[in-house]
Amino acid sequence: MVGSVVPCHAKRCLPRRHMTQGADVSGLFTEMVKASAAADVVQKKLVYLYMCTYAPRQPHLALLAINTLCKDCSDPNPMVRGLALRSMCSLRMPGIQEYIQQPILNGLRDKASYVRRVAVLGCAKVQKLQGDSEVDGALVNELYSLLRDQDPIVLVNCLRALEEILKKEGGVVINKPITHHLLNRMADLDQWGQSEVLAFLLRYRPRSEEELFDILNLLDGYLKSSSPSVVMAATKLFLVLAKEYPHVQADVLVRVKGPLLSACTSESRELCFTALCHVRQILGSLPGHFSSHYKKFFCSYSEPHYIKCQKMEVLCELVNDENVQQVLEELKGYCTDVSVELAQGAIFAIGNIARTYTEQCVGILTELLGLQQEHITSAVVQTFRDLVWLCPQCTDAVCRALPSCEETIQDSEGKQALIWLLGAHGEKVQNAPYVLEDFVENVKSGMFPAVKMELLTALVRLFLSRPAECQDMLGRLLYYCIEEETDMAVRDRGLFYYRLLQSGVEEVKRILCSPKSDPSLGLLEDPAERPVNTWASEFNTLASVYGRACWALVTAHQPVESCYACSPCTDPKGRRTEPLISEGNKEVLQVHPDTGSLTLIPDMYLTAEQFEKTWLNLDISCKHSLPWHGTAHSDTIQTALHVVHIQTIAMSKAGVQPWKAYLSAQDDTGCLFLTELLLETEDSEMQVSVKQSEAKPEALKTFISILGSVMETVFGLRS
């Protein structure tokens, strides 16, 4: 029987497929490292992905991956060199910095532009790994010199890397020579690069008016770019640089009208929503700026709710004498939409327009009451409540429309609005006492406390104008609120009105008969035009989307980014050794070798005296030999051991014969592993002696396996 043959490309995809399915394939680490020797670039890329994924989980084998990547950084193929360097910089594990510094420096001077691109970004990653350590001035100078690299992507990557590295110093410095160089290179950049460079140019301030307009003339063409991001970045740069020239700012906003309108009708919902937010921002300074294009903001059936709401907000700001009829007809159509939120939003939008065009809007809202839809009636009554307060001239029309609304309204907001209208203007509504009486009779049937308090106030007010019809029901309501109500706020409100009525009708009128409307409050809803300079710095940022107040709150509570900064360790002689263990990494590292499972704790520390005393009191649990050839380099071995949480107590210098090292480790159960390494000559085997504080054969076997893997990896790196 002939077995089926699996194609090579299918074999190399199997680990990746299992990784994406959540399966643990870390046991294949050694085999995958060997597979990286293949000449196929696709296979190498898959192997690099595997190593970057599992190296932090397998620290005792991670040096195998580092050794492989270091070798590939010298490969003749620039694609392989770049992939290897990028993968090495993507390893997130303590102690990795010392291995990637030299490959990055070599990559910055590589002839291939792809390798230089990767090396520049790797500089930022190295700085992030180093945490709070001092910035390398030589590296910064190297990156500044690469700003004149012929490859445009290298240039942009340098800007981003310098911005990350110099974050605490205020970011990359943009002076006059750099500014002019960037402006001259703009044509070589892609759309992403142009947007980035335009953002960095915001930091430069021209020294003269002539220089300012020279820069603006060079950037003029980017206001017509096919990329919305470039147009927005160029617009912001114009607005910021021309802050002392309002006519230039106004001209720029006129020119950007076309690209913004195109973005508002884009198929990309995210782009459309962002453009609408910026349109509203511009309308705050230039009312009616888009009035001639109001039809562009009519809603489409397939658009999501949040875009429709933004468009309705824009339409409210674009209404004028010429288009008011068309806009109101459009909004009226939205009022019967199947979406309750959209329908109510359209009704509230008509209410906003009613402050200027009262008669037309009240007529439309009254027509909507005839539909007798619960959510529509509720929204209309809420709109009427706000409207009679701001526009008292429409009070009579509103009062004529109120009868029979109580039969449809079910939600608490609508009930509160209706009750307020009946209490404040009940003398103009014939059946107002009888409507309120229905509410009083149902006060025990699960009515919200807010509705009860509104009912108390409205009934006391109506009692002052129609006492004969309200006296009995007011007494019943006060008795219920004081004697039976469990909500303390409602009970206190009832007691307050009861005591107020005892003080006399004139006192009640003095307190409750306040003005029923205040047209001057409409000015608070329509603030004066804002100068462009008040929001120019927020243009093309998330502040335009979230709003200034919300964005300030978001940025004030941004979480601190996790850092792989390593704390320096001190050996028994007080010398500072390699920074190996992350300060933030206090969790226990899980190691899963082939022979079992062992958990070594990272913060275990024994003094030399404690080690010697314990060593003399224990018997040797295991002796083992490891193949070795050449000199034992103490620094490399000590670094590798720290990665797997094995502490170095003492170690001979390189080249000393016999060479010795004493190590200690402790698992999560408290069991100690004390180890002696002995290398008598450079060409002999390394003798390993291990003592345990508790007899645990399986744990001992696992510890020997971990130690052997580390030493084998160190030998591979050294060779």
N, C-alpha and C positions, 0 to 999 in steps of 0.2 A: 504494500500500500504506500503510495507516494504522499508525503505530508505536504501541506500547503506552505507556500513560500511567502513570507511577509516582506514587502518592499522596504528598502533602506529608509526612504523618507517617512514611511509609517512607523518604523522602529524609533526613529529619533523624535517623533511627535508623541510617542506613548507617555513618557514622563510628564510632558507639558499638559497632556490631556488629563492625566490623573491629578496634577496640581490644580488645574482649573476646577476640577470636581471636588476639591477639598481633601483628597487622599494624601496621607503622609508618605512621601517617597524619599525621605531623608536617608534611608538605608542604602540608597544607590549612589551616595555622594562620591565614594572613591571611584566607582565605575564611570560616573559622569565626568569626573576630572580627567580620567584617561581618555574619554571620548573627545575632549577638547583638542587633542592632538591632530584631529582630522583637518584636512585642507579645506573642506567645504565651509564657506563662510556662514551659510544658513545654520548648519549644525553647530558651529561655534557660538552663534548668537543664542541658540536655544540652550546650550550648555551654560553660557554666561548667565542667562536668566535664571536657570536652576541654581547656580552657585550663589547668586545674589539673594535668592529667596531663602536658601537653607543654611548659608554660612553663619548667620547670627545664631541659629538654633543648634549648630554643631561647632562650637568654638574650638574643640580639640582637633577638628579636621579643617578648620577654616584656613589654616596656613597652607594647606594643600592648594586651595583655591588661589590664595595670594601668590604662591610660587608660580602657578600656571599662568596667572594674569600678568605677572612681571615678565615672564618669558615672552608672552605674546605682545607685550608693549614694544618689543624690538623686532617684531615680524616684518619682513620686507613689504608685505601688503599693507598700505595705509588704512584700508578699511578694517583690517584685523587689529592694527595698532589702536585705532580710534575706539573700536568696540571694547577692546580689553581695558583701555584707560577709563572709559565711561563706566564699565562694570566695576572696576576696582574702586572708583570714586563713589559708587552706589552702595558699597558694603557699609552697613551700619553696625559697627562693633568696636569696642574699646581697643586702643593700641594700634589702630590701622594707619594712623597718620605717618609714622616713620617709614612705612612701606610705599606710600603713594607720593611722597614729596619729590623724589628724584624722577619718577616717570612723568610727573606733571611738568617739572622744569624742562625735561627733554621734549615733552609735547609742545610746550610754548615755542620752541625753536624748530619744530618739525617742518619739513618742506611741504607736507600735505596740508591743505587748508582745513580738511575735515578733522585732522588730529589737533590742530591748533584751536579749533572751535571747542572741541571736547575738553582740552586742557584748560582753556580759559574758564569754562564753567566749573571745572574741577577745583580751581583755586577757591571759588566761593564755598564749595562743599568742604574743602579742607579747613577753611576758616570757621565754618559752622561746627565742625568736629572739635576744633581746638577750644571753642567756647570763649571764655573771658581772657585768654592769653593775649599777649601783646601782638599787634599787627606786624607782619613782616614787611618792613619798608622796602627791601629789595624786590619782593614780589609785587608790591604796589607800583613801583617804578617800572617794572617789566610790563605790567598791564597797561599803564599809561602810554608806554612806547608802542604797544600793540594797537593803540587807537588809530595809528597810521598804517595798519596792515592793509594789504591790497584786497583782501577778502571782506566784503561788507558784513557778512554774518559774524566774523571775528570781531569787527568793530563794535557791533551792537552787543555781543556777548561780553566784551570788555566793560562796556558801560554798566551792564547789569551786575557783573561780578564785582566791579569796584564799588557799586552802590551797596552791595551786600557786605563787603569786607569793611567798608568805611562807614557803616551805618551809625555807629556811636559818635563818629567825628562829623556827622552831618551829611554823609554821602559823598559822591563823586563831585569834584570841583569843576565847574564849567567856566573857564575864563575866555578872554577874547580870542586867542589863537585856536583853542579847541572849538569854540563856537563857529568861527569861520570855516574851520576844517570840516565840521559836521555839516554845515550848510552846503559846502561844495560837494560832499559825498552823498547828499540826499537822493540824487537821481539814481545812484547805484543800488540803493536799498530797496528791499521789497516792502510791501504795505505794512507788515508787522514792524519792520525796522524803522520805517518812517514815523510810525506812531510813537515808538519808543524814543527816538531822537527828538521829536517835537516836544515830548513831555520833559526831557532833560533840558531843552533849551529854555524852559520857563525860568530856570535859575539864573540866567544871564540878564543883566540890565545894561542896555546900550548906554554909552557914555555921552552921546550927543544925539540931537534930533536927526542929523544927517545919517548917522549910523543906524538909528532906529528905522528910518524909512528905507534904507538900503536892505535891511533884513526883511522888512515886510514885503518889499518888492520881490525878493528872492522866494518868499513863501507864498506869493499870491497865487501861483498855479495850483497849489495843493488844496485850495478851497474848491477846486473843480475836480478833485480826485474821484475815481470810481469807488474808492473804499470809504465807507461811512466813518470808520475809525480814524482815518487820516484827516478827513474833513473836520471832524469834531476836534481832533487834537490841534489842527491848524487854527481853527476858530478860537479855541481857548487861548492859544499863544497870541493871536491878534488882539483879543480882548484885554489880556493882561498887559502886553507891551504898550498898547495904545490907551492906557487908563487915563491919560491926561488929554486925550483927543476924542471927545464923545462923538463927533461927527464920523470919525473913522470907525468907531465901534458900531454905530448905527448902520453904516454902509456895509460892514462885514455881516451883520445880522440879516440885512436884506439879501446879500449874496448867498447866504447859507440857507435861505428859505427853501430853495428848490431841493437840495439834498435832504433836508429834514422832512419835507413832504413826501419824498420818495421812500424814505425810511419808515414813515408812518403807514404806508401802504405795503410794506414789505411782507413777504410770506413768512419770514422769521418772526415769531411772536415776541421773542425777547428783544430783538432790535426794534420792533414796532412799539413796544411798551416803553423802552428807554427813550426813543425819539419823542413820544407823546409827553413824557415827563419834562424833557428839555423844551418842548414847545410851550408848556405851561410856565416854565421858568422865564422864557423870553417874554411871554405875554404879561408877566408881572411888571416889566419895564416898558414894553411897547404894546399897549392894549390895541387890539384890532389889527395887529401885524399880519395875521393870517386870515382876516375877515373875507377877503375876496376868494379864498379857497376853502370856505366853510364846508362844502360838500365832500371834501377829502376826509372829513372827520365823521361822516355818517357811518353808522355801524353796519358791518356785514353779518349775515346770519351765522357764518361758520366761525366767527371770532370768539375767543374765550371771554368770560365775564369781566376779567380785570381790564382787558383792553377796551371793552365797551364802556365801562365806567369812566376810564380816562378820557375817552372821546366825548362822552356826555359832559364831563367837566370842561373840556376845551370849548365845546359848543356854547356853553353858558357864557363864556368869556368873549365869544366872537359875535354875539347877537347885536344887531344894529337895526335901524329903521328899515333898511332895504331887505334884510334876510330874516326878520323875526318870524314872519308867517311860515316860511319854509322850515325853519328850525323847529318851531312849535309843532308843526304837522309831523315832522320826523320823530320828535320826542313822544308825541301822542301815540304813534304807532308802537313805540317800545313799551308803553304802559300796559299793553295787553300781552306782553311776551310770556311764554310759559315759565320762564325763570322768575320766581317771586322777587329775588334780590334785584334783578335788572328792572323789573316793572316798578318796584318802589323807588329805585334810584332815578328812573326817568321822571317819576312824579315829583320827587324832591328837586330835580333839575328844573322842572317847570316852575316850581315854587321859587327858586332862585331868580329865574327870569322875571317872575311876577313882581319883583320889587321895582322893576322899571316899566314893564308892560302889564300892569295889574289887570285891567279889564279883560284883555284877551286870555290871559292865563287862568283867571277865575272862571271864565266861561268854559274852558277846556276841563278844568278840574271838576266843575259841577256836572258836566256831561259824564265824566268817569264814574261819578257816584251812581248813575243810572245802571251801570253794569252789575251792581250789587255783588261784587266779588270781595271777599273778606279782606285780603291783603291790599287790594286797591283802595277800598273805603278807608281802611286804617291809615294808609299813607296819605290820602287826601286830607283827612281830618287833622293829622299831625301837621301837614303843610298849612292848612287853614289857621291853626293855632299860632304858628310863627308869623303868618302873613298879617293877621289882624293886629298883631303887636307892632310890626314894623310899618304897615300900611293901613292906618285906621279908616281910610276912605272906602275900603272894601268890606267893612264890617257888616253892613246891611245885606250885601249879596251873600256873604258867608252864612249869616244867620238864617236866611231863607233856604239855604241848601241843607241845613243840619237835620231837620225832621226825618225820622225813619232810619237814620244812620245807626242808631243803637241796636237795631235788629240784626245788623250785619257784622259789627265789630266784635271780635272775640279776644284779641291779644291785649295785654295790659297797657302797652304804649298807646294804642288807639283809644282805649277806654279813658286813660288819663287825659289825653288831648280833648276828647269829647266832653268830659266832666269839667275841665277847666273852661272851655268855651261856654258851657251852660251856666257855670257859676259866674263868670265875668260878664257875660252878655245875655243872661237869662231873661232880662226884661224885654228883649226883642224876639225871644223864641217862645211861642205861645205854650207849647207843651213841655217846657223845661222842667217844672216841678214834678211832673208825672214821670218823665224819663229818669230823673234822679231818684224818685220813689221806687222805681223798679230796681235800681242799684242797691238801695237801702234794704229792700226785702231780700235780696240775694247776698247780703254782706256776710252771711255765715257759710256760704257755699264755696269755700276755697278761693276767695278773692285775695289778690296779692296785697300785702301791706301798703305798698306805694299807692295803689288804687284807693284803698280805704282812707289814707291821709288826704289824697286829692279830693275825695268825696266829702270829707269833713269840711275842708276849706270852702269848696264850691257851695255846699248847702248853707253854711253860715253866711256867705256872701249873698246868696239868693234870698235868704231869709230877710235881709235888710231891705230888699226891694219888693218882695212878695211875701210878707210875713204870714198872712192868713193861710196860704197854700203850703207853707213849709214848716210851720211851727210843730205840728204833730210828728212828722217824720224826723225832724231835727232832734226832738226829744228822745225818740226811740233810738236813733243812731248814737247819740251821746251816751245813753244808758248802756248800750251794748259795748261801746268802746271802753267805758270806764269800768264796768262790772264784769264783762265776759271776755273781752279781748285778751289774748295771751301775748301778743307782740307789744313790747314795752314802748316802742316808738309811737305806735298808734294810740296806745293808752295815754301816754303823756300828751299827745296832740289833743285828744278828747278832753282831758283835764284842763288843758290850757284854754280851750274855747269855752268850756263850762264856766270857769272862773272869770273869763273875759266878759261873757254875757251877764254875769252877776254884777259887773261894774257899770252896766248901763249901755243902752243902744248907742249913745253918742260916742262913748269910748270905743265901742266896736267899730263904728264907722271911721273914726279917726285912724285906727290901726289897719283895718282891712280895705277900706275904700281908697286904695292907691290908684295911680293912673293905670288905665287899661291898655294903653299903648304908648310907645315911645319911638317915633320915627327916627330920632337922632341915632338910635342904635344901629340903623342900617349902615351908617358910616363905618362902624367897627367891622362890619362884614366885608366892606370893600375898601381896603387900605389904599393909601396913595401909591402912585407909581414909584417903584424902587429903582434907583440908579443902577446901571449895569455893573458898576464896580462893586456893588454889595454882594453880587453872586458870581462874578467872573471867575474867581479862584475855585468855585465849586462846580463850574461847568465841566462836563465830560468826566464827572466822578459819581460815585454812588450817592453822594449827598443830594444830587438832583433827583434820584429815584426814591430814596428813603425820606427825604426832607432834612433840613438842617438840624432840627432838634433830635430826631430819631437817629440820624447818623452820628451825631456827637455822642449819644448814649451808647451806640454800638461800639464805636472806636474807644470809648472810655473803659469798656469791659472786655476788650479783646484778650483771650488767653495767652499766656506767655508760651512761646514756642519751646518744645522740648529740645534739649541740647545734649549732645554726646560729649560734653566736656569731661576731661579725665583729671582726676585728682592725683597729685604727685604722691608716690609712696616712699617710705623711708626704710632703709635697711637697718640692721642692728647697729651699724657703725655711724648712723646719722647722715649718710649720704642720700641725696635726692636721686631717685632712679626714674625710669620711664613712667610717664603718666598712663596708667593702664585701666583702672576701674572707674567707670562713670560715677560721678557724685550722685546723680539721680537714680542710678540703677541699684536699688537696695533689695530687689527681689532675688529669689534663689534661682540660680541657673540650672536648668534641667539638661543633663547629659544622657544620651541614649546610645551607647555603643552596642555592638552586636551581641555581647554576652550577657547583658542584663541592664539594670537601671540604677543610677547613683545620682544623688543630689549633693553637690558640694556648695557650702555656704561661702559667700564672697568676702565677708568681713571678719574672718577668723585670723587671729594674730597671736603668735607665741614668741616670747623672748628667747634669746640663746640659752639663758640659764634654765628656763622652763623646759626647753627642748632637750637639753642635756640630761636633766634629772629624769624626765619621762623616758627618754631613750634607754637609759641604764636600767630602768625598772621593768622593761618589757623584753620579751623574747622575739626573735626574728620569726615572722609569720610566713615569709616567702622570699626566695631568692630567684632572680631572673637575669638573663643575659640579653643585651640588645646589640645588634650589629653596629659598628662604628668605624669610621676611618677619617683620620686627620685630627686637627685641633678642635677642642671644645670651646666655642665662643660663648663666654658667660652672659654677655648682654642679650644675645639672641635667645638663649635658652631661658633666661629669667623672664623676658618679655612673653615668650610663648606660654610659660607656666602660669603667669599671672592671668592670661586670658581664660584659662580653665579653673581659676581660683585655687591654684597650688602655690603656697607661700615659700619663698626662698629664705632659709635661715642663714646659711653661709655657703660660699662658693669660691673655689680657687680661681686664680687669674688664668687667662688663656695662655697655653704653652707650658704650664707647670706640670711636672710629672712626679708622682701620680696626681691626677686631677680628681678632686672630690667636690661633692655638693650635698647639702643636707636640706631636705624639703619637709613641709608639713601641710596637711589638709584635714578638713573635718566635714563630715556629712551632716544632714539635717537631724540625725538621731543622736549626735554627740560623739560618734566614733571617730577617733583620731587615726590618721595614717601618717606615720613618720618614715621617711625614706632617705637612704644613703645611695648616692651615685658614685661609682669608682671607675676611673679610666687610668689604668697603669701606664700604658704607652699609647701613642697616637694610632697605631695600627691594630690594637687589640679590641676585644668586645667590651662594652660598658656593663659593669656588674651593678645590679639593682637589688638592694635589700630593703624590705618593707616590714615595719612593725605596726601592729594594731592594738588599740586599747581594749577592743572587744573582738571576740572571735566571730567574724562574719565572712565565711568563705566566698559567697557570691559577690558581696561588696568588694572584697579584696581582689577578686578576679576582674571585676569591672574597673577598679582603680588602676590595676596593672595595664589593662587595655588602653585606658585614657593616657597614661604616662607613656606607653609605647608609641601611641599615635602621635603625641606631641614631639617626642624625640625623633621619630621617623620623619616628621614634617620639617623639623629644624635641620636635620641632616640633608634633606632634599633642597632646602633653601640655600644652605651653605655650599652645597656642591654645584 
